[in-house]
Every structure is written in C-alpha cells, then in structure tokens.
Amino acid sequence: MGQILKEVLAANQSYAENFGAKENLSLPPSRHFAILTCMDARLDPAKFAGLTEGDAHVIRNAGGRASDDAIRSLVISYKLLGTKEWFVIHHSDCGMQLFTDRTIRGLLASSLKTASIDANGWHDSGEGEGSDEGEFIDWLTFSDLAESVAVDVKRIRNHPLVPKEIPIYGFIYDVKTGKLIEVPQATEIGKAIASESIQ
Ligand SMILES: [Zn+2]
C-alpha cells in the first residue's frame, strides 16, 4: 500500500473512533450558508471561517471560480438544502494567475506529465504523449484578483436560477496572514434585494 494511502486510512480510523454525536448531524447545513473557494492546499475554510461538520457547504475548484458546475452546486445548496448567504473567496498568490489558457493548452499538447515552472516560465518535460483536448476546456484563469472576485459574484448574481434575496459576499483570503479581506465592489454587486422590493 502506498505511503499516502496508509496515512489517510490511519488518520481516518482515529477520526472515526472519535466520531461521537456527529452521527446525528442532519443533511442541510445548520448555519445556512455556503462558501465557494479555491482548492489551494493552504486554504482550510473550516479553520479560517470557523466551521465544524454540518455547518455549511464548501464548494471548491481551481480558483474558486463561478463555473457552471459551481453554480449548479450553489443552486442545489439553497433550493434543496436551504442556504441563505453565500461567500465567494479567492486568495492571494493563486496558481490560476500563473498561467493562461494558452499556456496550459500548449503544455498539455506537449505532454501529460507534470510541468515545472521557474523564473523563465513554464517548461514541459515533453515525455510521452500530449493531447489537444485542452483546447476544449475553459480553464478560467485570471490576472486581477479583485476583478475575478467581482466577475464571479456578478455571474452568480445575474444567474436566472439565483434568487435576488441571497446576499453574495466577495472576499480575498491573504495566504500570508490568514485574513479575509473584503472586495467592496464585489459585495456591492452581490447585495441582496429584499424580496418585498422585487416585483
Ligand atoms: Zn487558488
């Protein structure tokens, strides 16, 4: 058995031994909110946002982008499971700022092996076969952090399946301090409109 597999299973065994009252948790999040954030290994939403099991939905992908699939999850989150407030949280030093769609498409076309980066940019080993399938994926890269938060909040806000009374907050998590920094223009776009004022 591989080392990582062994470690994960050992950790899980001790977690399950102390599972306690968590067996009684209900499916809908008890604090009625959802977070969309990046998969970056330095971010732990349970810690930086004070969550425990059963509290909230956490939807993660590369960049924390409001992709069609992230929106699918958010719609299920409120429509079937009752969340009422959403956070979009991108972060400083995000890997999604280190390449463009063109870059990753080129790297994949050259080889499927892991590429490397240095001061001169990305390099591919060129080993084995590559594939042009990367051309058909929108990689959702970005260059401006605050702008990407605002763009994603706007995409969610304007989606026809998202009710106007759900507030959507836009934040940047600082990987150097652990702090959440609000992106005011995003939160402004994501502001809830009280249901009585909707005609
Ligand atoms: Zn990231």
py3Dmol code that shows the C-alpha trace and the ligand (Angstrom):
import py3Dmol

protein = """\
ATOM      1  CA  MET A   1       0.000   0.000   0.000  1.00  0.00           C
ATOM      2  CA  GLY A   2       1.331   3.471  -0.844  1.00  0.00           C
ATOM      3  CA  GLN A   3       2.512   5.740   1.967  1.00  0.00           C
ATOM      4  CA  ILE A   4      -0.157   8.408   1.426  1.00  0.00           C
ATOM      5  CA  LEU A   5      -2.925   5.831   1.266  1.00  0.00           C
ATOM      6  CA  LYS A   6      -1.687   4.325   4.560  1.00  0.00           C
ATOM      7  CA  GLU A   7      -1.532   7.732   6.242  1.00  0.00           C
ATOM      8  CA  VAL A   8      -5.003   8.739   5.100  1.00  0.00           C
ATOM      9  CA  LEU A   9      -6.566   5.486   6.258  1.00  0.00           C
ATOM     10  CA  ALA A  10      -4.801   5.691   9.647  1.00  0.00           C
ATOM     11  CA  ALA A  11      -5.968   9.279  10.119  1.00  0.00           C
ATOM     12  CA  ASN A  12      -9.484   8.279   9.183  1.00  0.00           C
ATOM     13  CA  GLN A  13      -9.503   5.422  11.646  1.00  0.00           C
ATOM     14  CA  SER A  14      -8.723   7.722  14.556  1.00  0.00           C
ATOM     15  CA  TYR A  15     -11.242  10.300  13.269  1.00  0.00           C
ATOM     16  CA  ALA A  16     -13.985   7.664  13.134  1.00  0.00           C
ATOM     17  CA  GLU A  17     -13.114   6.421  16.628  1.00  0.00           C
ATOM     18  CA  ASN A  18     -13.983   9.871  17.980  1.00  0.00           C
ATOM     19  CA  PHE A  19     -16.970  10.497  15.736  1.00  0.00           C
ATOM     20  CA  GLY A  20     -19.349  10.857  18.689  1.00  0.00           C
ATOM     21  CA  ALA A  21     -22.503  12.903  18.252  1.00  0.00           C
ATOM     22  CA  LYS A  22     -21.705  13.717  14.625  1.00  0.00           C
ATOM     23  CA  GLU A  23     -23.732  10.645  13.725  1.00  0.00           C
ATOM     24  CA  ASN A  24     -26.816  12.764  14.432  1.00  0.00           C
ATOM     25  CA  LEU A  25     -25.991  15.633  12.071  1.00  0.00           C
ATOM     26  CA  SER A  26     -28.707  16.470   9.584  1.00  0.00           C
ATOM     27  CA  LEU A  27     -28.066  16.851   5.866  1.00  0.00           C
ATOM     28  CA  PRO A  28     -28.971  20.565   5.403  1.00  0.00           C
ATOM     29  CA  PRO A  29     -26.211  22.904   6.674  1.00  0.00           C
ATOM     30  CA  SER A  30     -27.206  24.077  10.159  1.00  0.00           C
ATOM     31  CA  ARG A  31     -25.793  27.612   9.694  1.00  0.00           C
ATOM     32  CA  HIS A  32     -27.444  28.064   6.297  1.00  0.00           C
ATOM     33  CA  PHE A  33     -24.551  29.409   4.256  1.00  0.00           C
ATOM     34  CA  ALA A  34     -22.191  28.339   1.501  1.00  0.00           C
ATOM     35  CA  ILE A  35     -18.613  29.194   0.555  1.00  0.00           C
ATOM     36  CA  LEU A  36     -17.180  28.981  -2.957  1.00  0.00           C
ATOM     37  CA  THR A  37     -13.406  28.981  -2.802  1.00  0.00           C
ATOM     38  CA  CYS A  38     -10.160  27.721  -4.366  1.00  0.00           C
ATOM     39  CA  MET A  39      -8.793  24.201  -3.960  1.00  0.00           C
ATOM     40  CA  ASP A  40      -5.407  25.661  -2.889  1.00  0.00           C
ATOM     41  CA  ALA A  41      -3.931  23.412  -0.175  1.00  0.00           C
ATOM     42  CA  ARG A  42      -3.089  26.404   2.043  1.00  0.00           C
ATOM     43  CA  LEU A  43      -6.757  27.295   2.492  1.00  0.00           C
ATOM     44  CA  ASP A  44      -8.797  25.456   5.096  1.00  0.00           C
ATOM     45  CA  PRO A  45     -12.269  27.026   5.162  1.00  0.00           C
ATOM     46  CA  ALA A  46     -13.194  25.032   8.274  1.00  0.00           C
ATOM     47  CA  LYS A  47     -10.406  26.846  10.111  1.00  0.00           C
ATOM     48  CA  PHE A  48     -10.381  30.290   8.507  1.00  0.00           C
ATOM     49  CA  ALA A  49     -14.171  30.630   8.642  1.00  0.00           C
ATOM     50  CA  GLY A  50     -14.835  28.733  11.877  1.00  0.00           C
ATOM     51  CA  LEU A  51     -16.781  25.779  10.530  1.00  0.00           C
ATOM     52  CA  THR A  52     -17.435  22.431  12.025  1.00  0.00           C
ATOM     53  CA  GLU A  53     -19.089  19.377  10.497  1.00  0.00           C
ATOM     54  CA  GLY A  54     -22.683  20.083   9.492  1.00  0.00           C
ATOM     55  CA  ASP A  55     -22.337  23.897   9.463  1.00  0.00           C
ATOM     56  CA  ALA A  56     -22.046  24.998   5.839  1.00  0.00           C
ATOM     57  CA  HIS A  57     -21.467  23.984   2.237  1.00  0.00           C
ATOM     58  CA  VAL A  58     -17.960  24.443   0.889  1.00  0.00           C
ATOM     59  CA  ILE A  59     -17.633  24.268  -2.893  1.00  0.00           C
ATOM     60  CA  ARG A  60     -14.083  24.211  -4.176  1.00  0.00           C
ATOM     61  CA  ASN A  61     -12.410  24.249  -7.568  1.00  0.00           C
ATOM     62  CA  ALA A  62      -9.246  25.681  -9.124  1.00  0.00           C
ATOM     63  CA  GLY A  63      -9.529  29.427  -8.465  1.00  0.00           C
ATOM     64  CA  GLY A  64     -12.859  29.290  -6.629  1.00  0.00           C
ATOM     65  CA  ARG A  65     -14.442  30.302  -9.933  1.00  0.00           C
ATOM     66  CA  ALA A  66     -18.177  30.588 -10.548  1.00  0.00           C
ATOM     67  CA  SER A  67     -18.133  27.900 -13.211  1.00  0.00           C
ATOM     68  CA  ASP A  68     -21.357  26.307 -14.448  1.00  0.00           C
ATOM     69  CA  ASP A  69     -20.665  23.435 -12.084  1.00  0.00           C
ATOM     70  CA  ALA A  70     -20.081  25.714  -9.076  1.00  0.00           C
ATOM     71  CA  ILE A  71     -23.392  27.444  -9.836  1.00  0.00           C
ATOM     72  CA  ARG A  72     -25.080  24.030 -10.118  1.00  0.00           C
ATOM     73  CA  SER A  73     -23.891  23.278  -6.576  1.00  0.00           C
ATOM     74  CA  LEU A  74     -24.971  26.694  -5.249  1.00  0.00           C
ATOM     75  CA  VAL A  75     -28.452  26.295  -6.730  1.00  0.00           C
ATOM     76  CA  ILE A  76     -28.814  22.881  -5.069  1.00  0.00           C
ATOM     77  CA  SER A  77     -27.419  24.431  -1.876  1.00  0.00           C
ATOM     78  CA  TYR A  78     -30.304  26.903  -1.491  1.00  0.00           C
ATOM     79  CA  LYS A  79     -33.080  25.260  -3.462  1.00  0.00           C
ATOM     80  CA  LEU A  80     -32.933  21.864  -1.788  1.00  0.00           C
ATOM     81  CA  LEU A  81     -30.816  22.489   1.306  1.00  0.00           C
ATOM     82  CA  GLY A  82     -31.786  25.967   2.403  1.00  0.00           C
ATOM     83  CA  THR A  83     -28.622  28.096   2.409  1.00  0.00           C
ATOM     84  CA  LYS A  84     -29.371  31.820   2.565  1.00  0.00           C
ATOM     85  CA  GLU A  85     -25.974  33.596   2.278  1.00  0.00           C
ATOM     86  CA  TRP A  86     -23.015  32.898   0.013  1.00  0.00           C
ATOM     87  CA  PHE A  87     -19.330  33.802   0.050  1.00  0.00           C
ATOM     88  CA  VAL A  88     -17.009  33.875  -2.974  1.00  0.00           C
ATOM     89  CA  ILE A  89     -13.441  33.707  -1.660  1.00  0.00           C
ATOM     90  CA  HIS A  90     -10.396  33.898  -3.941  1.00  0.00           C
ATOM     91  CA  HIS A  91      -6.900  34.281  -2.482  1.00  0.00           C
ATOM     92  CA  SER A  92      -3.514  35.947  -2.854  1.00  0.00           C
ATOM     93  CA  ASP A  93      -0.780  34.022  -4.705  1.00  0.00           C
ATOM     94  CA  CYS A  94      -3.389  31.915  -6.523  1.00  0.00           C
ATOM     95  CA  GLY A  95      -1.921  29.445  -9.005  1.00  0.00           C
ATOM     96  CA  MET A  96      -4.607  30.426 -11.502  1.00  0.00           C
ATOM     97  CA  GLN A  97      -2.744  33.722 -12.039  1.00  0.00           C
ATOM     98  CA  LEU A  98       0.423  31.878 -13.078  1.00  0.00           C
ATOM     99  CA  PHE A  99      -0.768  30.638 -16.448  1.00  0.00           C
ATOM    100  CA  THR A 100      -3.173  31.411 -19.258  1.00  0.00           C
ATOM    101  CA  ASP A 101      -5.475  29.128 -21.212  1.00  0.00           C
ATOM    102  CA  ARG A 102      -2.903  29.247 -23.992  1.00  0.00           C
ATOM    103  CA  THR A 103      -0.114  28.151 -21.609  1.00  0.00           C
ATOM    104  CA  ILE A 104      -1.861  25.093 -20.222  1.00  0.00           C
ATOM    105  CA  ARG A 105      -3.161  24.085 -23.635  1.00  0.00           C
ATOM    106  CA  GLY A 106       0.383  24.197 -25.003  1.00  0.00           C
ATOM    107  CA  LEU A 107       1.787  22.216 -22.055  1.00  0.00           C
ATOM    108  CA  LEU A 108      -0.889  19.542 -22.389  1.00  0.00           C
ATOM    109  CA  ALA A 109      -0.349  19.299 -26.133  1.00  0.00           C
ATOM    110  CA  SER A 110       3.326  18.596 -25.463  1.00  0.00           C
ATOM    111  CA  SER A 111       2.921  16.027 -22.669  1.00  0.00           C
ATOM    112  CA  LEU A 112       0.532  14.841 -19.962  1.00  0.00           C
ATOM    113  CA  LYS A 113       3.344  14.639 -17.365  1.00  0.00           C
ATOM    114  CA  THR A 114       3.628  17.292 -14.649  1.00  0.00           C
ATOM    115  CA  ALA A 115       5.218  20.509 -15.930  1.00  0.00           C
ATOM    116  CA  SER A 116       7.618  22.732 -13.976  1.00  0.00           C
ATOM    117  CA  ILE A 117       7.930  26.486 -13.527  1.00  0.00           C
ATOM    118  CA  ASP A 118      10.936  28.740 -12.934  1.00  0.00           C
ATOM    119  CA  ALA A 119      11.859  32.381 -13.472  1.00  0.00           C
ATOM    120  CA  ASN A 120      11.652  31.840 -17.232  1.00  0.00           C
ATOM    121  CA  GLY A 121       8.123  30.434 -17.106  1.00  0.00           C
ATOM    122  CA  TRP A 122       6.602  27.006 -17.589  1.00  0.00           C
ATOM    123  CA  HIS A 123       8.540  24.093 -19.029  1.00  0.00           C
ATOM    124  CA  ASP A 124       7.313  20.756 -20.173  1.00  0.00           C
ATOM    125  CA  SER A 125       9.219  17.521 -19.937  1.00  0.00           C
ATOM    126  CA  GLY A 126       7.944  16.596 -23.385  1.00  0.00           C
ATOM    127  CA  GLU A 127       7.842  12.988 -22.179  1.00  0.00           C
ATOM    128  CA  GLY A 128       5.159  10.696 -23.517  1.00  0.00           C
ATOM    129  CA  GLU A 129       2.105  11.734 -25.437  1.00  0.00           C
ATOM    130  CA  GLY A 130       0.303  15.038 -25.289  1.00  0.00           C
ATOM    131  CA  SER A 131      -3.289  15.877 -26.164  1.00  0.00           C
ATOM    132  CA  ASP A 132      -5.157  18.733 -27.838  1.00  0.00           C
ATOM    133  CA  GLU A 133      -8.254  18.134 -25.687  1.00  0.00           C
ATOM    134  CA  GLY A 134      -7.171  21.091 -23.520  1.00  0.00           C
ATOM    135  CA  GLU A 135      -8.411  23.334 -26.342  1.00  0.00           C
ATOM    136  CA  PHE A 136     -11.991  22.452 -25.427  1.00  0.00           C
ATOM    137  CA  ILE A 137     -11.808  23.454 -21.769  1.00  0.00           C
ATOM    138  CA  ASP A 138     -12.279  26.985 -20.477  1.00  0.00           C
ATOM    139  CA  TRP A 139      -9.566  26.988 -17.806  1.00  0.00           C
ATOM    140  CA  LEU A 140     -10.996  30.099 -16.072  1.00  0.00           C
ATOM    141  CA  THR A 141      -7.589  31.657 -15.445  1.00  0.00           C
ATOM    142  CA  PHE A 142      -7.386  35.286 -14.350  1.00  0.00           C
ATOM    143  CA  SER A 143      -4.879  38.098 -13.867  1.00  0.00           C
ATOM    144  CA  ASP A 144      -6.611  40.545 -11.494  1.00  0.00           C
ATOM    145  CA  LEU A 145      -7.641  39.101  -8.156  1.00  0.00           C
ATOM    146  CA  ALA A 146     -10.247  41.653  -7.035  1.00  0.00           C
ATOM    147  CA  GLU A 147     -11.687  41.743 -10.538  1.00  0.00           C
ATOM    148  CA  SER A 148     -12.035  37.948 -10.664  1.00  0.00           C
ATOM    149  CA  VAL A 149     -13.985  38.015  -7.383  1.00  0.00           C
ATOM    150  CA  ALA A 150     -16.284  40.726  -8.743  1.00  0.00           C
ATOM    151  CA  VAL A 151     -16.753  38.899 -12.068  1.00  0.00           C
ATOM    152  CA  ASP A 152     -17.713  35.689 -10.262  1.00  0.00           C
ATOM    153  CA  VAL A 153     -20.096  37.392  -7.826  1.00  0.00           C
ATOM    154  CA  LYS A 154     -21.719  39.113 -10.813  1.00  0.00           C
ATOM    155  CA  ARG A 155     -22.052  35.852 -12.745  1.00  0.00           C
ATOM    156  CA  ILE A 156     -23.812  34.251  -9.773  1.00  0.00           C
ATOM    157  CA  ARG A 157     -25.937  37.351  -9.028  1.00  0.00           C
ATOM    158  CA  ASN A 158     -27.177  37.544 -12.612  1.00  0.00           C
ATOM    159  CA  HIS A 159     -27.910  33.852 -12.980  1.00  0.00           C
ATOM    160  CA  PRO A 160     -31.618  33.291 -13.667  1.00  0.00           C
ATOM    161  CA  LEU A 161     -31.823  30.447 -11.100  1.00  0.00           C
ATOM    162  CA  VAL A 162     -30.362  32.512  -8.239  1.00  0.00           C
ATOM    163  CA  PRO A 163     -32.886  34.403  -6.082  1.00  0.00           C
ATOM    164  CA  LYS A 164     -32.202  38.103  -5.601  1.00  0.00           C
ATOM    165  CA  GLU A 165     -32.603  37.939  -1.820  1.00  0.00           C
ATOM    166  CA  ILE A 166     -29.479  35.816  -1.309  1.00  0.00           C
ATOM    167  CA  PRO A 167     -26.571  38.117  -0.392  1.00  0.00           C
ATOM    168  CA  ILE A 168     -23.265  37.165  -2.055  1.00  0.00           C
ATOM    169  CA  TYR A 169     -20.133  38.459  -0.332  1.00  0.00           C
ATOM    170  CA  GLY A 170     -16.813  38.822  -2.173  1.00  0.00           C
ATOM    171  CA  PHE A 171     -13.516  38.271  -0.328  1.00  0.00           C
ATOM    172  CA  ILE A 172      -9.810  37.650  -0.855  1.00  0.00           C
ATOM    173  CA  TYR A 173      -8.039  35.357   1.615  1.00  0.00           C
ATOM    174  CA  ASP A 174      -4.485  36.505   2.302  1.00  0.00           C
ATOM    175  CA  VAL A 175      -2.178  33.461   2.377  1.00  0.00           C
ATOM    176  CA  LYS A 176       0.441  35.485   4.308  1.00  0.00           C
ATOM    177  CA  THR A 177      -1.821  36.497   7.210  1.00  0.00           C
ATOM    178  CA  GLY A 178      -4.855  34.179   7.110  1.00  0.00           C
ATOM    179  CA  LYS A 179      -7.124  37.236   6.939  1.00  0.00           C
ATOM    180  CA  LEU A 180     -10.219  37.633   4.806  1.00  0.00           C
ATOM    181  CA  ILE A 181     -10.219  40.978   3.000  1.00  0.00           C
ATOM    182  CA  GLU A 182     -13.494  42.163   1.577  1.00  0.00           C
ATOM    183  CA  VAL A 183     -13.722  43.168  -2.084  1.00  0.00           C
ATOM    184  CA  PRO A 184     -16.254  46.007  -1.673  1.00  0.00           C
ATOM    185  CA  GLN A 185     -17.177  46.237  -5.373  1.00  0.00           C
ATOM    186  CA  ALA A 186     -17.980  42.507  -5.368  1.00  0.00           C
ATOM    187  CA  THR A 187     -20.106  42.648  -2.221  1.00  0.00           C
ATOM    188  CA  GLU A 188     -21.906  45.657  -3.716  1.00  0.00           C
ATOM    189  CA  ILE A 189     -22.728  43.650  -6.857  1.00  0.00           C
ATOM    190  CA  GLY A 190     -23.797  40.718  -4.678  1.00  0.00           C
ATOM    191  CA  LYS A 191     -26.039  42.755  -2.389  1.00  0.00           C
ATOM    192  CA  ALA A 192     -29.386  41.170  -1.622  1.00  0.00           C
ATOM    193  CA  ILE A 193     -32.536  42.811  -2.874  1.00  0.00           C
ATOM    194  CA  ALA A 194     -35.270  42.421  -0.251  1.00  0.00           C
ATOM    195  CA  SER A 195     -37.981  40.141  -1.601  1.00  0.00           C
ATOM    196  CA  GLU A 196     -40.727  42.742  -0.973  1.00  0.00           C
ATOM    197  CA  SER A 197     -38.992  45.148  -3.369  1.00  0.00           C
ATOM    198  CA  ILE A 198     -38.938  42.581  -6.187  1.00  0.00           C
ATOM    199  CA  GLN A 199     -41.895  42.994  -8.493  1.00  0.00           C
TER     200      GLN A 199
END
"""
ligand_1 = """\
1
ZN
Zn -6.002 29.346 -5.839
"""
view = py3Dmol.view(width=600, height=400)
view.addModel(protein, "pdb")
view.setStyle({"model": 0}, {"cartoon": {"style": "trace"}})
view.addModel(ligand_1, "xyz")
view.setStyle({"model": 1}, {"stick": {}})
view.zoomTo()
view.show()
